[in-house]
């Protein structure tokens, strides 16, 4: 019996020793793998570079304002890099080397894609955006325009890696699949990440302001904590979670109702009440139209002569803030017609195209006896706008298939051709009507065909992004003038109100760094402060400038008030307020910045962003 016991003990010891020996040999194998070490170090450096870049406003230089809210979680960075590179040990020979090249290139591409998306949208790619691949048609120039010289740093190491692979090819020819090395680099990081998640996110025993696998109000903070690798792994979990039907509990419903009631201002009516009652409503959302160009000249030439002329008979809101998010142009349409902020992840039109909005602007106008139509010069699948606007309440929706595509500039049908055809379409509408349309030609990267450039620019502007933007805006302004002249000749303008606004910033949204770096620039070129013009024009109206600070969520209450709708139709369903009858002076941006003169209720109004998200995800107004 004693002998058998010894044999069993020896066997157990032998198994244990073999296990430890295999771990040790695998550790040595990893440590001596020069290609692994090189990739690990290079990806770590690129990760730090990425995080430093998103510290700057446009991710074009190393930021001086660190995105770290506490001590950088270096071990978390190491864990995610190790986890990704572990898969290379599942391949042998030359495939082992090639797998490192593929993994490094893939990671670099993800980093670059996030940087480019951040430069244009101040957010990062998400799995929800996979639904928006139809938007990529004709967007090649706009996407490439987001590139900067510093981006080369994300791929220099890959060139060196290719050289190393060629040089050490023979050394790795006999490399075998190493499951143990894979498990060390895969399992240990997962164990550590699980531990640190429990400690930091659940027990809250980490450094102050540190969060890992929890959604933060700041995407930059989440990205800086998890690296792009961890961010997108976590985003996959969030994507799955957010794709599940969202049901509000009683507490959330009460919170929403209380917020709307507290937000409401009860003030006596003024001269603007029903000012345009019974008139046709024509709304034109102009691509990338910023406020800083209004009533301005470059080299003695007006940039927006048509809009400047309209101001004499318009209510002009010169502190109107854009509030778009991941859905950009489609968000502007959504916000304006529903008075809700867009969802916090992905595009509202792609994620929730079938939602019900009983108090939307088209539904309010229909209650006043109006016919409603939405018209686009692009495909109905672009941002999924056609089914979404139908769901919001428009009776008829016309996309590019309903027009003669006789001239294409940039993303689609030129503003010249579209607005000429649109005027003919509007003339045929049964009155009164609400017509909503957008333009396309002034879209980034602002490359207008030379034959349409009318501004004579000096050398500092000619060929620059800002110069190109001025040319595009001038072109679109001219087409709007022709459009209004046609409506005037047909008599439509005699009983219509025309509303013109910009969907979001243009040159400052995409190329602010280039504008700031220009030599001999004029002071008014440099900053637009997220402002887009809102112009409400009607023939014979005495022009007036409204300097109240507001945002796109205020469009619906303001226009509804002018058109004669009863405030009870929208007060308890609109995040925004009537800018013509308010004592408040503020706007909230999509990045949770409060812009206003009185910040007493700042937290209350910021809460509207999260409540809008819940309202949309739960289809709150369906009841």
PEWOMO-V624265 format. One record per pair of residues at least 6 apart in sequence whose C-alpha atoms are under 6 Angstrom apart, sorted by the first residue. I is the first residue (numbers start at 0). J is the second residue. If there is no record, write none. Layout:
i->I j->J
i->I j->J
//
This chain:
i->25 j->180
i->50 j->223
i->51 j->61
i->51 j->62
i->52 j->58
i->52 j->60
i->52 j->61
i->52 j->62
i->54 j->62
i->54 j->64
i->54 j->65
i->54 j->66
i->55 j->62
i->57 j->118
i->68 j->208
i->78 j->188
i->81 j->184
i->82 j->184
i->82 j->185
i->85 j->181
i->85 j->184
i->85 j->185
i->87 j->95
i->87 j->98
i->87 j->99
i->88 j->176
i->88 j->177
i->88 j->181
i->89 j->176
i->90 j->176
i->91 j->174
i->91 j->175
i->91 j->176
i->92 j->171
i->92 j->172
i->92 j->173
i->92 j->174
i->93 j->172
i->107 j->153
i->113 j->123
i->113 j->124
i->115 j->145
i->116 j->123
i->117 j->123
i->119 j->509
i->127 j->345
i->128 j->345
i->134 j->381
i->137 j->410
i->141 j->443
i->141 j->444
i->198 j->204
i->199 j->205
i->200 j->210
i->211 j->224
i->222 j->230
i->245 j->616
i->245 j->617
i->246 j->617
i->259 j->571
i->271 j->561
i->272 j->560
i->272 j->561
i->273 j->561
i->273 j->562
i->273 j->563
i->274 j->561
i->275 j->561
i->275 j->562
i->276 j->562
i->276 j->563
i->278 j->494
i->278 j->495
i->279 j->431
i->279 j->432
i->279 j->495
i->280 j->433
i->280 j->495
i->280 j->496
i->281 j->433
i->281 j->434
i->281 j->497
i->282 j->435
i->282 j->497
i->282 j->498
i->282 j->499
i->283 j->436
i->283 j->437
i->283 j->499
i->284 j->437
i->284 j->499
i->284 j->500
i->284 j->501
i->284 j->502
i->285 j->437
i->285 j->438
i->285 j->501
i->286 j->438
i->286 j->439
i->286 j->441
i->286 j->442
i->286 j->502
i->287 j->501
i->287 j->502
i->287 j->503
i->287 j->504
i->287 j->505
i->288 j->501
i->289 j->504
i->289 j->531
i->290 j->530
i->290 j->531
i->290 j->532
i->291 j->527
i->294 j->307
i->295 j->301
i->296 j->302
i->302 j->473
i->303 j->473
i->303 j->476
i->305 j->476
i->305 j->480
i->310 j->542
i->311 j->542
i->312 j->536
i->312 j->540
i->312 j->541
i->312 j->542
i->313 j->535
i->313 j->536
i->313 j->542
i->314 j->534
i->314 j->535
i->314 j->542
i->314 j->543
i->314 j->544
i->315 j->533
i->315 j->534
i->315 j->544
i->315 j->545
i->316 j->533
i->316 j->545
i->316 j->546
i->317 j->532
i->317 j->546
i->318 j->546
i->318 j->548
i->319 j->530
i->319 j->531
i->319 j->549
i->319 j->550
i->320 j->529
i->320 j->530
i->320 j->550
i->321 j->503
i->321 j->529
i->321 j->550
i->321 j->551
i->322 j->588
i->322 j->589
i->323 j->330
i->323 j->331
i->324 j->589
i->325 j->345
i->325 j->346
i->326 j->346
i->328 j->502
i->331 j->502
i->334 j->340
i->334 j->552
i->335 j->551
i->335 j->552
i->335 j->554
i->335 j->555
i->336 j->359
i->336 j->360
i->337 j->359
i->338 j->552
i->338 j->555
i->338 j->573
i->338 j->574
i->338 j->575
i->339 j->552
i->339 j->574
i->339 j->611
i->340 j->608
i->340 j->611
i->341 j->347
i->342 j->612
i->348 j->383
i->348 j->387
i->349 j->383
i->352 j->387
i->353 j->390
i->354 j->618
i->355 j->620
i->355 j->621
i->356 j->391
i->356 j->620
i->358 j->569
i->360 j->555
i->361 j->392
i->361 j->393
i->362 j->392
i->369 j->431
i->369 j->432
i->370 j->432
i->371 j->393
i->371 j->394
i->371 j->432
i->371 j->433
i->371 j->434
i->372 j->393
i->372 j->394
i->372 j->395
i->372 j->396
i->372 j->434
i->373 j->396
i->373 j->434
i->373 j->435
i->373 j->436
i->374 j->396
i->374 j->397
i->374 j->436
i->375 j->398
i->375 j->436
i->375 j->437
i->376 j->398
i->376 j->399
i->376 j->412
i->377 j->398
i->377 j->399
i->378 j->398
i->378 j->399
i->379 j->385
i->379 j->398
i->404 j->412
i->406 j->412
i->406 j->413
i->407 j->413
i->413 j->440
i->414 j->440
i->415 j->478
i->418 j->482
i->441 j->471
i->445 j->467
i->445 j->468
i->452 j->470
i->460 j->466
i->486 j->492
i->496 j->536
i->496 j->537
i->497 j->535
i->497 j->536
i->498 j->534
i->498 j->535
i->499 j->533
i->499 j->534
i->500 j->532
i->500 j->533
i->501 j->531
i->515 j->525
i->547 j->584
i->548 j->584
i->548 j->585
i->549 j->585
i->549 j->586
i->550 j->586
i->552 j->575
i->553 j->575
i->553 j->576
i->556 j->576
i->556 j->577
i->557 j->577
i->557 j->578
i->584 j->595
i->585 j->594
i->585 j->595
i->586 j->594
i->587 j->593
//
